[in-house]
Amino acid sequence: MKAYLLDSFGPPENLRLGEAEKPSPGPGEVLVRVRATSINPYDWHHMRGEPVIARFMDKGLGHRPGHPILGCDVAGEVEAVGPGVTRFRSGDPVYALVPHGAFAQYVLVAEEHLAAKPQSLTFEQAAAVPMAAVTALVALRDDARTAAGQRILVNGASGGVGTFAVQLGRAFGAEVTGVCSGRNVELVRSIGAAHVIDYTAQAFTRTARGFDALIDVAGSPSVWAARRVLRPGGGYIVVGGDAGRWVRPVDHMIGAALMGKLSRQPVAVTAVRIGAASARDLTELTPLFDSGAVTPVVARRYPFTELPDAVRFVEQGHAPGKVVVIVE
């Protein structure tokens, strides 16, 4: 099978399109023919081995790549099933969040880690969902405990996680305010934000007040600045932050968690569990896609032969929504 192989940490040019052995499903495993994948910061952090501090925190990182084939978002069809698999059969459309292996024509996935693809979504749209939408769901449902009537502020509202957070917040009955650059204001408004703040025109930490939760995808404010936008008891939910070679965004996340212990306002760092938990989350999200309450925002589509270009574009940090790769 064709796959992108990573022999050493580095830029997108280090992703080498080559031949890899097509896997065979063992007991409880499903072989998925990948029809589309998408690019996430998770992928290029593992590609570059950055931030370097993460190599000491993640068993998948080290002096050399721990996984020769990257990619965590999968949308495709069941090719074959191993002994004991009962929920899926050949030809079923599925999607999943996997730890690695999606930058290939085929990937093995444990049965309990798979979910049926929403009927309303194409494979390209479904590929945009797993990492970004599950992250947004965990941040809103578990960390912020979003409820109807609350006021939610999403910083980084035009990105992959942000576009899902805006829509999920609205679906949960909250009033959502998005923070993004001026060029993406109309996009964020079109997906359900009641109000949109252009961060290039004003610093939201100086003007926004009284929110029940701040979902911070961009990671731009300090903890102390972020606290100013919250009502007493409102939660600061740290999802991500600016990337750096050595420690960022790990230092921002750790710092936020530590500072939260000194504050009366709760601070949470969103953590996504890849596996059976993420499959349950995808199953929970499926009715929202099929009802039209949530729709993936796809900024660009790339053919499989141009996957490194897709990674390069996402690394620049300006893509509205998600970038999808179509796997031939």
Helices and strands as residue ranges (DSSP letters): E 2-6, G 12-14, E 15-19, E 29-38, H 41-48, G 52-56, E 73-81, E 93-97, E 106-110, G 111-113, E 114-116, H 123-127, H 130-137, I 138-143, E 151-155, H 160-171, E 175-180, G 182-184, H 185-190, E 195-198, H 204-207, E 211-216, H 223-227, E 230-238, H 250-260, E 267-269, H 276-290, E 298-303, G 304-306, H 307-315, E 322-326
